[in-house]
Amino acid sequence: MDKLTTGHLGENLACNYLKSQNYQILERNFHLGRLELDIIAAKNGQLFLLEIKTRGCPQRPDSEALISKKQIANLKKAAKHYAALKQINFNLVHFDLILVTIDRQKSSAKIKHYLDIF
């Protein structure tokens, strides 16, 4: 499975997980030029911007190792543009990370949801 296919599978699994947790998926793969927000969701009147990272082996990295400072800066930039476009108060937006670890040998996946990563 190539990187793009793995990424799409991870995003689909993340969406299914979020729906099971009563999140409403508003948008997926929202592009602003070269910037992208993987999933935009709402729950209990709050807005969540979610970065999805998919791994193909059962590693246990910490959340800081998954997103570089440059990626965080780009996510914040994209989020500010999105908030302005949708007329949303940027300070009320939550930034979460979902790590999807796919075990191809067992045909299973594990999902770890990190809340408010920055």
C-alpha positions in Angstrom: 0.0 0.0 0.0 1.5 3.3 -1.0 1.7 6.4 1.2 -1.3 8.2 -0.4 -3.5 5.1 -0.1 -2.4 4.6 3.5 -3.2 8.2 4.3 -6.7 8.0 2.8 -7.4 4.8 4.7 -6.2 6.5 7.9 -8.5 9.5 7.3 -11.4 7.3 6.6 -10.8 5.3 9.8 -10.4 8.6 11.7 -13.8 9.9 10.3 -15.5 6.7 11.4 -14.0 7.0 14.8 -15.0 10.7 15.1 -18.6 9.9 14.1 -18.7 7.1 16.7 -17.8 9.8 19.2 -20.6 12.1 18.1 -18.5 14.5 16.1 -20.1 15.9 12.9 -17.7 16.0 10.0 -17.9 19.4 8.3 -15.1 19.2 5.8 -12.3 16.9 4.7 -9.0 17.9 3.0 -9.8 21.6 3.0 -7.1 23.3 0.9 -6.0 26.9 1.2 -3.3 27.2 -1.5 -0.5 24.8 -0.3 -2.0 24.5 3.2 -4.4 21.7 4.1 -6.6 20.9 7.0 -7.3 17.1 7.1 -10.6 17.1 9.0 -12.8 19.9 10.2 -15.4 18.7 12.7 -17.9 20.0 15.3 -19.1 18.6 18.6 -21.2 20.3 21.3 -21.0 23.6 19.5 -17.2 23.6 19.3 -15.0 23.5 16.2 -12.2 21.0 15.9 -9.4 21.0 13.3 -7.8 17.6 13.2 -4.5 16.5 11.8 -4.4 12.8 10.9 -1.2 10.8 10.9 -1.3 7.3 9.7 1.5 4.8 10.4 1.8 1.3 8.8 3.5 -0.4 11.7 2.8 -0.6 15.5 5.2 2.1 16.7 4.5 4.2 19.8 5.9 7.6 19.1 4.8 10.6 21.3 2.6 13.2 19.7 5.3 15.8 19.6 7.4 13.6 17.4 4.5 13.3 14.9 4.2 17.0 14.0 7.1 19.3 13.4 7.2 23.0 14.4 6.9 23.9 10.8 3.8 21.8 10.4 2.3 23.3 13.5 3.0 26.8 12.1 1.3 25.8 8.8 -1.7 24.3 10.6 -2.1 27.5 12.6 -1.9 29.6 9.4 -4.4 27.4 7.6 -6.7 27.6 10.7 -6.6 31.4 10.9 -7.5 31.6 7.2 -10.3 29.1 7.7 -11.6 30.9 10.7 -11.6 34.2 8.9 -13.3 32.7 5.8 -16.0 31.2 8.0 -16.2 34.1 10.4 -15.3 32.0 13.4 -13.3 33.2 16.4 -9.9 31.6 16.0 -9.4 31.5 19.7 -12.3 29.1 20.1 -10.9 26.5 17.7 -9.5 23.2 19.1 -6.5 21.5 17.4 -6.4 17.7 17.8 -4.2 15.0 16.4 -5.4 11.5 15.6 -2.8 8.8 15.2 -3.9 5.8 13.2 -1.7 2.8 13.4 -2.5 0.1 10.8 -1.3 -3.5 11.4 -1.6 -5.1 8.0 -0.7 -8.6 9.3 -3.7 -8.6 11.7 -5.9 -6.5 9.4 -6.6 -4.1 12.2 -6.0 -0.5 13.2 -5.6 1.4 16.5 -6.6 5.0 16.9 -5.2 7.4 19.4 -6.9 10.8 19.8 -4.7 13.6 21.2 -6.8 16.5 22.4 -5.7 20.2 22.1 -2.2 19.5 20.9 -1.3 23.2 20.8 
